[in-house]
Amino acid sequence: MKELTNELKEHIIDVLNLEEMTPEDIDNDAPLFGEGLGLDSIDALELIVMLEKVYGIKIKDPSAGKEIFKSVSTMAEFVEKNRVK
């Protein structure tokens, strides 16, 4: 799971162009939206596209995104259970 969380952090940095950040800068349990990383709804869309491209995961229920993208840890759990690739 640690490998997956680091992989997700790298994808987040890459997809959202957070060039000044490293995976170590992102706390696994910090909120991705609001206070933590401060992501917004456009970032959420980019993360949804990334999950589909990289892991073959389609999020059918948009309201589920709130729970999935709560933190890197919650994303990793979701990817672990739902990945196709």
N, C-alpha and C positions, 0 to 999 in steps of 0.2 A: 504493500500500500504506500510505503514511503517513496518508492520509485514512481508510482503513479502521481502522487501529490507534487513531486518535483517536476514531472513531465507536464502536468497541468499548469503549474506556475510558469514554466517556460512558454507554453502556448499562450497563456494570458498576456504575458509581457510582449510576445511577438505579435499577436492579433491586435492588441490594443495600443501598440507602439509606445509602450512604457519603457523607452530606451534607457532611462537613467536608473532603472530598477534591476535588481538581480533576484533570483528565486529566494535567496536568503532574506531579502527585504520583506517578503510577504509571509505573514504569520498564517499558519494553517487554519486557525480558528477565528481570525479577525474577519469582521463583516466585509464583504466585497463592495456593498453599496452603502451609501450614507457615510458614516464615520470612517471605518476601515480604509479601504482603497479609494473610496469616493467615486465609484463607477456610477454611470447613469443608464437610462433605458436604451440608448443607442449601443452602449457597451454590451448590454444584455443580449441584444440582437446578434452582435458579433460573436458572443460566446456560444449562442445557440447554433449559429452557422458552423463554428469551429467544432462543436461536439458532433455535429452531423458529418462533417468532412473527415475528421480525424478518427472518430470512434464509431461512426455509423449509427448514432443515436438521434432519433427524431423525437422532439418533445411535442406531444400531441396536445397537451393541456397547458396553455400559456400561464395559467395561474399556478401551476406546479413549479414554474421557474423561480418563484420567490423562495421556496424551500431548497430547491436544487442549488441555487446560486447564493445561499446564505454565507458560505465560506468555502475555502479550497477543500477543507475536509468533507463537507457535505457534497461538493461536486465529485470528489474522488469516490465516495461511497456510491453515488448514483451511477457513475461511469463503470465502476467495478461490477455492479449488478446488471447493467443494461447494455454494455458494449457489444457491438457486433463485429468490430474489427480488432 
